[in-house]
Amino acid sequence: MSVNARHLLLVSGLSVALGAAGAGAVGQLSAQTKSNLDTAMHGEAFAAAKYMLYAERARASGHKDLATYFEKAARVERTDHFAKEAKLFGLAGSNEANLREAIKGESYESQTMYPQFAQQAEAAGDQQAAALFREIAKDEAQHQENFQAFLTKLSAAK
């Protein structure tokens, strides 16, 4: 997946973690540093999601202490590491800018990425994955529509 596609996924999938991040100093960073931050944010976001799944598995198998630690580590990855990197990167802007970016990401996911993934999975005979990708594409289209409604509402309030 390209850096831009990964960035769109990150923006659309983790906006909750950015609430306190605010605008950062992205214009002052070198291209290499921006690229490294992009890679680091993806790693932190994936680790946070993965650790939450690990916590569910640990709790279901009777290991509450392990589940609690996985959840604690996930929170640090998301609300500390990712949020600080996102702030430095300048990932979050105004509500309107954030909504426009989210709409763009959801549009890409619902109209391009997930349909392409579904076609490829189907061609490979992976019907369950193809069905999942189609289902997610519909969810992303709904997210896009809801974000657009919020943007329209914000614009009308001005």
C-alpha positions, 0 to 999 in steps of 0.5 A, spaced: 500 500 500 502 506 498 504 511 503 498 516 501 493 510 501 496 508 508 495 516 510 488 516 508 487 510 512 490 512 518 486 519 518 479 516 517 480 510 522 484 514 528 481 521 528 478 519 535 486 519 538 487 526 535 482 530 539 488 533 543 493 533 538 492 540 534 496 542 528 503 541 528 510 543 525 509 539 519 512 545 514 518 545 518 520 538 518 524 535 513 521 530 508 525 524 511 522 526 518 515 527 515 516 520 512 519 517 518 513 520 522 508 517 517 511 510 518 511 511 526 504 513 526 502 507 522 506 502 527 503 505 533 496 505 530 497 498 528 500 496 535 494 499 539 489 496 535 492 489 535 493 490 543 486 491 544 485 484 540 490 481 544 487 483 550 480 480 548 483 474 547 487 474 554 480 476 557 476 470 554 482 465 556 481 467 563 488 471 563 485 478 566 492 481 568 494 480 561 488 483 558 489 489 563 496 490 561 495 489 553 489 494 554 494 499 558 499 498 552 494 500 547 492 506 550 499 508 551 501 507 543 494 511 541 494 516 546 501 518 548 505 515 542 501 516 536 498 522 539 504 526 540 507 524 533 500 526 530 501 533 533 508 534 530 506 531 523 500 536 523 495 531 522 489 534 525 487 541 523 480 545 523 474 541 524 472 543 516 479 541 514 479 534 518 472 533 515 474 534 508 480 529 509 476 524 512 471 525 506 477 524 502 479 518 505 472 514 506 471 516 499 478 512 497 476 506 501 469 505 499 470 507 492 477 504 490 481 500 495 476 496 498 472 494 491 479 493 488 481 488 494 474 485 494 475 483 486 482 481 488 480 476 493 474 474 489 479 472 483 483 468 488 477 464 491 477 468 497 470 469 498 469 470 505 475 476 504 471 478 498 464 479 502 468 482 508 471 487 503 464 489 500 461 490 507 467 494 509 466 498 503 459 500 504 461 502 512 466 507 509 461 510 504 456 511 510 462 514 514 463 519 508 456 521 507 455 522 515 462 526 515 459 530 509 453 532 513 457 534 518 461 539 514 455 541 511 452 543 517 458 546 520 458 550 513 451 552 514 452 555 521 457 560 519 
